Amino acid sequence: MMKTPANQAYLFFLDTGDGVNPNKPSITFRITNPSTAYSRETVKEEIWYYAAGTYDGKAIKIYINGELSNEVSGGGQL
């Protein structure tokens, strides 16, 4: 195991905001470079969600319940 600073890693987590609205719970996929993608869906309490994040070197994508929720362009190595 290697300790890595948060600004040099990728993170997938439940966030209290969506990058614009601090009161809109969302699922967040953050990669140091290129960027951060937030789910467009507002996450609600006591509901199960299937969430996945992908990065192909060109875009970060978040899928919620098997559907593309958001895509953010940006390239770079992880």
N, C-alpha and C positions, 0 to 999 in steps of 0.2 A: 504494500500500500504506500502511496506517495501523497504527501500533503501538497495541495495545490491551492493558491489563492483564488478566491471567487472570481476575480477579474481575468483569470486565465483558464476558465473551465466552461463547461456547458451545464445548464441547469434546466430542470423541468419541474414546475411546481405550481401550486395553487396560490394565486396572488390576490390581494385585496383590491386591486385596481386594474385598469386595462391600459395604462400608459397615458391616458387622457382623463378619464373619470376615476378618481381615487375611491369611489364607492361602488364600483362595478366588479364584483368578484369574477376572476377569469383564470383560465389555465394559461401558463406562460412557459415559453420555450426560449431560453436565452443562450446565445453563443457569443463568446467574447468578440470575435470578429466573424461575421458581419454585423449582427443586430439582435433584436428581440421580437418575437411574434406573440401576440396575445389572442386568445380565442375571441371570436366575435360574440359567442353565446355568453350570457350571464350565467354563472354557475350558481345553482340554487341548493340550499340545504336539504339534506335527506334524500337526495336523488343521486343514483349511481351514474357515472359517466365513464365511457371507455375513451381514453385519450392517448394519442401518439404524436410524436414529433419526428420530423425527418429533415435532413440537410443533405443536398446533393452537390454542394460546392457552388451552387448558383442561387438557391433560395431556401429559406427556412419555411417549413409547412407544419401546421397544426391540424390534426384530424380529431374531431369529436364524434363519437359513436359511428365511426367509419366514414364520415363525410368531411371533406376539406372545409375547415373553419376559417383559416387565414393563411396568407402567404406573404412573405416579406423577401424582396430581392436583396441580393448581396453575395459576394463571393470572397473566398479566402480559405486558407488551410486551417484545420483545427489543430 
